Amino acid sequence: MLKNIELIKTQLSELASVINLYKSEAVQLKIVDLVFKHAMGEDSSETNREANGRRKLVKGRKRKAGSNANRRTEKKIGTGKKSSRLGPAAALQRLLDVGYFKSKRRLGDITSYCETKLASPIKRTALSGPLARLVHDGKLDRDKNKEDGQYEYIQK
C-alpha cells in the first residue's frame, strides 16, 4: 500500500502548521489527500482531472423541473412585466407633483393617503428615508408638531 510511510510522516509533520491555518476541515482533508496521492505515485494531472470532475458535478447538478429555484429564475427572466405598485420614493415624488404637500402632512397621513388613493400600501419605515432625502434636497420642509412631537412635512 504505502511504501514510504516515514517520508509521508515527515511531510505531514512539516505541513501540519500550514494545514492547521485553514479553518475548513474539507480543505485540510484535501491537502492531506493530495499528500497521500503524491506518496502513492499517482499522477498529479490525474488528481487535477479528478478534482475538476468533482467540481463540475457539483456545479452542473441538474435541478428538478418544478423546483423553487427554477421558478424564481423564470420570474426574473420571464415576461419582463414591471410591478405596477409604486415604491416609496416614486410615491412621494408623485405626491409632490400633484401638490399634496401644499399643506402640512404627518407621516401617518402620507401612508394612509398612499394606501387609499395610490393603491400602494407603504410602511412608515420605508417612507422615512425618502422623506429625509427630500428635506435634505430642499424640496420639502419639516417642523416638529408641538402637541405630539411628530414631524409635519410641507412643500417649500
N, C-alpha and C positions, 0 to 999 in steps of 0.2 A: 504494500500500500504506500506508505511514505518511507522513502529510502533514507533521507537525511533529516531525521527528526530534530537533531541537535541544531542544525542550521535554521530550521523553522523556529525553534525556541528562541534563538538569539535574535532573529529578525523580528519576531513578535515582541520580545522584551525591548528592543530598540524602538519599535514603533508604538509601544504602549502609551507613551506620553502624548504622541500625536493623535492616536486613536481616541484617547480619553478627552481630547479637546472637543470632539464632536458630541453634541448632546443627544443626537438621534441614534438610537440603538441600531436602526436599519443601516445607517451609514457606517457605523462601527463594524457591523457584521459583514457588510460589503467589502470593506478593506481587508478584514481577516480572511474572507473568502478568496479575495484576489491573491493574497499571500499563499494560501494553500494551493490554489490552482497553479500558481507560478512554480511552487515547490514540486508539484506533481508532474510538471513538464508540459502542461497544456499550453497550446499556442495562445499568445495574448490577443491575436486578431480574432481567434475563435471565441475568446472570452468577451471581447468587444461586440462581436456579432450577436452573441447570446444576450448581452445586456441590452443592446439596441432592440432586439426582438422582443424582449420583455416590455420595454418601454412602449413599443408600438402596439403591443397587445392592450396595454392599459389605456393608452390614448385612443386607440382605434376601437374600443369596446362599443358595440352597437347598442343603441337604446331600443327599447320596445316601441312599437308604433304608437301606442296610446299613452306614453309616459308624460308626466307633467313637464319635464324639461323640454320635450319637443313641442308641447302646446305653447309654452312660453315663447320659444323662438319663433313659432309660427305666427303668434300675435305680433311680435316685433317686426317681422319681415312681411307679414301678411298683406292686407289690403291697403295699408297706408292711410287709414282713416285717422283723423285727429280728433281728440276729445273736444266736444262742444262746450264743456264746462270751463269757465274762466278760472284762472289761478288768482292768488291774492293780489299780485302786482297789477295784473291786467284788469281785475275788477276795480281796483282803486283808481286806475287811470281812466276807466270808463266813467266812474263816478265824478272824477274831476272834470271830464269833458262835458258831462250833462249839467254841471253846476250844482251837484249835490252838496258840496262843501261851502256854499254861499252863506249858510247859517251854521252855527256850532253843532258838531256831531260828536257823540261819545262812541267808544269802541263797540258797546252793545248795540247802539243804533245802527252802526255800519254793518255789523254782522247780520242783524235781523233784516236789514234792507237788502243785502246781498242774497240772503236766503229766499226772501219773498219775491222781490222784483227782478232779480237777475237769475234766479233759479240756480244759484251757486252757493251751496252751504259751505262757508269758510269759517274755520275756527278762529277764535280771538288770537290765539298764539301765532297763527300763520299771518295775521294782519299786522301785528305789532312791528315786525321788522320793516316791511314795505312802507308803513306809515312813518316810521322814524326816518327812512330814506327820503321820503317826500318832504318831510320837515327840514331835513339836512340840505336838500337841494333847493329849498326856498319856495316850493310850490304850495306848501301848507304851513300854517302856523298852529301852535298848540298852547293852550293855557290850562292850568290846573283849576278845576272847579273847587270853590271854597266849601261847598256843602259836603261832598263825599270824597274829595281828593282825586277824582278821576280826571284824566286829560280830555279836553274837548278840542277837536280839530276844526279849523276853518281855513278857507282858501284865501290866499293873500291877494 
